């Protein structure tokens, strides 16, 4: 029995522990297992794009020149990632998303039907809700919604 990867279920992930413990466990798993990328043959990816390891790219996705995609990203169907974008690690991009921005920070989610405007930046740990239209830069750790996208006010945790 390998005690380094206890509580790991293939396809489900770490079942218990704090976030710090989970991140540590995933790093150990990445050293033991080589992450594989799954890229649909129906997708179009520029030969000048850089794709990280362990990504999932679904059918009918278009990734243009100069795109840099981090590790463990998911890009769902009918999405267009236009030129010179940088996607951090662990980014989820939903279906039918149009991206013309500059950067999406790590651990962010861009939900279905959203649009990221030309040269706009989305920070780390952000959620862009369904159908949101990003017309200005979005700071780290916020939820953005609507057209044009507004951010929810941050409230301290008491």
C-alpha positions in Angstrom: 0.0 0.0 0.0 1.3 3.4 -0.9 0.7 5.7 2.1 1.6 8.8 0.1 -1.7 8.8 -1.8 -4.2 7.7 0.8 -7.9 8.8 0.3 -7.4 9.2 -3.4 -10.1 7.9 -5.7 -9.5 8.0 -9.4 -11.9 10.4 -11.0 -13.1 11.8 -7.7 -10.1 13.3 -6.0 -9.0 13.8 -2.4 -11.8 12.8 -0.1 -10.8 14.5 3.2 -8.5 17.0 4.8 -7.9 20.8 4.7 -7.2 22.6 1.4 -3.5 22.8 2.3 -3.4 19.0 2.8 -5.3 18.5 -0.5 -2.8 20.7 -2.4 0.1 18.8 -0.9 -1.5 15.5 -1.8 -2.1 16.6 -5.4 1.5 17.7 -5.7 2.6 14.2 -4.6 0.2 12.6 -7.1 1.6 14.8 -9.9 5.1 13.5 -9.1 3.9 9.9 -9.2 1.6 10.0 -12.2 2.3 11.9 -15.4 -0.7 14.1 -16.1 -2.2 13.5 -19.5 -3.9 16.0 -21.7 -7.1 15.1 -23.6 -7.6 17.2 -26.7 -10.5 16.6 -29.0 -9.6 16.1 -32.7 -12.5 18.4 -33.6 -10.7 21.3 -31.9 -8.4 23.7 -33.8 -5.3 24.6 -31.9 -2.6 26.9 -33.4 0.9 25.3 -33.6 2.1 28.6 -32.0 0.0 28.0 -28.8 1.6 26.6 -25.6 -0.6 24.1 -23.9 0.2 22.9 -20.3 0.0 19.3 -19.1 -3.1 17.7 -17.8 -5.6 19.8 -19.8 -8.9 18.8 -21.3 -10.0 20.5 -24.5 -13.4 19.6 -25.7 -14.7 19.5 -29.3 -15.1 22.6 -31.4 -12.7 24.8 -29.4 -10.5 27.2 -31.2 -7.2 28.3 -29.7 -5.3 31.0 -31.6 -1.6 32.0 -31.9 0.3 33.1 -28.8 -2.1 31.5 -26.3 -0.3 30.2 -23.2 -2.4 27.7 -21.2 -1.3 26.5 -17.7 -1.6 23.1 -16.2 -4.9 21.3 -15.5 -7.1 23.6 -17.5 -10.5 22.7 -18.9 -11.9 24.4 -22.0 -15.4 23.3 -22.9 -17.1 23.0 -26.3 -17.7 26.0 -28.8 -15.2 28.3 -27.0 -12.8 30.6 -28.8 -9.6 31.6 -27.0 -8.2 34.4 -29.2 -4.5 35.3 -29.7 -2.0 36.3 -27.0 -4.1 35.1 -24.0 -2.5 33.7 -20.9 -4.6 31.2 -18.8 -3.1 30.3 -15.4 -3.2 26.9 -13.9 -6.5 25.2 -13.0 -8.7 27.4 -15.1 -12.2 26.2 -16.2 -13.7 27.8 -19.3 -17.3 26.9 -19.9 -19.2 26.3 -23.2 -19.6 29.0 -25.8 -17.2 31.5 -24.3 -15.6 34.2 -26.4 -12.2 35.3 -25.0 -10.3 38.3 -26.4 -8.7 39.3 -23.1 -5.1 39.5 -21.9 -5.0 37.1 -18.9 -7.1 34.8 -16.7 -5.5 34.2 -13.3 -5.1 30.7 -11.8 -8.0 28.9 -10.2 -10.6 31.0 -12.0 -13.9 29.9 -13.7 -15.4 31.5 -16.7 -18.9 30.2 -16.9 -21.0 29.4 -20.1 -21.8 32.1 -22.6 -19.5 34.7 -21.0 -17.4 37.2 -23.1 -14.1 38.6 -22.0 -13.5 41.9 -23.8 -10.4 42.9 -25.7 -7.2 43.0 -23.6 -9.1 42.7 -20.3 -7.6 40.8 -17.3 -9.5 38.5 -15.0 -7.7 38.0 -11.7 -6.9 34.8 -9.8 -9.6 32.9 -7.9 -12.5 34.6 -9.8 -15.9 33.4 -10.9 -17.3 35.0 -14.0 -21.0 34.0 -14.0 -23.1 32.7 -17.0 -23.5 35.3 -19.8 -21.3 38.0 -18.1 -19.7 40.5 -20.4 -16.3 41.7 -19.0 -15.6 45.2 -20.2 -13.0 46.2 -17.6 -10.3 44.4 -15.6 -11.5 42.1 -12.8 -9.4 42.0 -9.6 -8.5 38.8 -7.7 -10.9 36.9 -5.5 -14.2 38.3 -6.8 -17.4 37.2 -8.5 -18.4 39.1 -11.6 -21.9 39.0 -13.1 -24.1 40.8 -15.7 -23.7 42.9 -18.8 -21.5 44.9 -18.4 -19.9 42.8 -15.6 -20.1 44.1 -12.1 -18.4 42.6 -9.1 -20.0 41.6 -5.9 -18.8 43.6 -2.9 -16.3 41.9 -0.7 -17.4 41.3 2.8 -15.0 40.4 5.6 -15.4 36.9 7.1 -16.3 37.3 10.8 
